[in-house]
Amino acid sequence: MSDSFFSYEDPLDDFSAEPPFFDEVETERIETVHRKASVTVRDFYESARKRLEMELVAGEKGLDNVIGEKSLNRPALALAGYFKHFGNRRLQLFGAGEISYLSDLRPETQKVLLEEIFAKGIPGVIVSRGLRPTPSMIDLAEAFGVPILRSRMKSKDFTAEATMLLDQKFAPITNIHGTLIDVRGKGVLIRGESGVGKSECALALIERGYTLVADDYVTVKLVGDDTLIGSSKELNYGFMECRGIGIINIASMFGIRAVRRAKTLDLVVSFVHWKDGMEEERTGLATQAFEVLGRRIPKIQLAVRPGRDMARLVEVAVMVHSLREMGHDPAQELNERLIRAMSGTPKPEEKQGGGGPVA
């Protein structure tokens, strides 16, 4: 799909990672991973200012300090003089306990304790509950270039929201060529060679009431440990390229309900051009997977040939996938039935019921 209208070189630097060992499941891997090199206090503040009810109190010149880890640190032990395992690469959260403790100390003692903390190269300080930082904190923030942000939120609520936001900012990212559609609540990534019919299939699915997430260029982010989220670049959000017609504005043609910003990746459907003599999966017992950012998701391969309703096949593939998630595998169920028939073993319900029907 390199000749597509929306294809362009990604400006992010990439690196190759050794794929981890997997079992005998046939797996297609995407090995090029893009990671955001750093997250600054400015990034955090500007993106979450309203959501976390923050304001800048002091240390503006340190807004470009780099946050090294995605969790927050409560410096209670550091205020007591214990610095072993001190999380100096994290944002430091001063809650009611820390501010109350500092307020009970003489200014000279406050300065000695805080100076040791600020000298560790911390990226920034958060003061929760709308509390006022002590004068010593403000003086040291200006001296060491450490921004102090104040939030009206409670420490517990702020920690939960900020950790989730930082987790998203630190999440590994990669870009995949394909079309992402929300079909029956499942995020389906349709992949294949340029011109194989991905966009045409996506249009047919959208006509049936399903939703476009991204066409041609899908940004995939690993949020948490297992959740893969696909989204569109702002440049081509809501647009599709259809060969022979050109660019289509999906929202204008089908309504705002036909597009969405992001969706989890639940299933990959790979389109391949059909060739005479090609072997195709007939039972569904052979399992395939698609690996991206170190995580695997189920994959189904469909051969494209004249007369096949690819949109209907994708829709059925989603329903089969949903059944498997619920513990119902049609291929496995039929296989077990055949084995029982060949071995003469009665069905499980026949074993338990006994006696048969009453005359």
Summary of the structure (lengths in Angstrom):
residues: 359
radius of gyration: 27.7
end to end distance: 66.7
largest distance: 96.7
contacts: 1047
relative contact order: 0.13
helix: 33%
strand: 28%
